[in-house]
């Protein structure tokens, strides 16, 4: 707790200084004139080495080329509280001029929606949504020696599942699978990030992960369809599925819901499953800067150079515009209160 508070304070001071050094000279200034010679900071709300961090560093290499004035772009890791430390600082402290944006876990955007407005540290509806780097397909991956060979085994045999703790899509997907779908999971939590859970799987400390981004599975667990490397994907924890996994016949976990009410709750939770690479900026950015950053974000990720790098990494990036992400957050916020409450309870138990 003390370390988290120190991190939050240090980041707050650093971003306050950044804000003072980059005060906006006005909405009318040409974007190239504004960004030329400046530094854009991407705050990664997770520890180094995981999927969020790796994608942020990849983006940092390319997005500056697509922002007028070609500013330098750097990444600052701000882990803690399931990305909520980073989210609070982006929301309340970071410069509101287009020189700071960040990427946070979906739980950091969804958890405030699940509580009363008066108790929220920040309002997800007020963030400036830059885009989603990849419309992700979350999935369940297990060790082949776990005794779990398919999705149905999860409901009759115990699986020791590892998670990085509250706020992460892995943790929340694990708890939804356990508390709503009824999977027999023994949850081991508290790892710093998914990379550390992956290492724990390799060592046999845990047997699987639920709700892991498929792009991360591709990088961490080769042979994920055949099990030849010791790990296998057995379920998809999202609503549409990934084309490769659909073709391989990997089932959707939502199909194992026992009642219509259970399915509705899982569908609400998994609607947010695509938001694994969400990029946000502080509230109140000038409209022209929002337009500039949203365009640069899409142009960078869709560029042949960026896509070629993703292929080299055995990964992928299918971005969503910021307007779509903003609309999805608003739709989730408008869900029936009793349904939101059930999902909230399930993810936190």
Helices and strands as residue ranges (DSSP letters): H 2-21, H 31-35, E 39-44, H 51-66, E 72-77, G 81-83, H 84-92, E 100-103, H 106-110, G 112-114, G 117-119, G 124-126, E 128-132, E 138-143, G 144-146, G 151-155, E 159-162, H 169-179, E 185-188, H 194-203, E 208-213, H 214-220, E 231-236, H 243-247, G 253-256, H 260-271, G 272-274, E 278-281, H 287-302, H 304-312, E 320-321, H 322-333, H 337-348
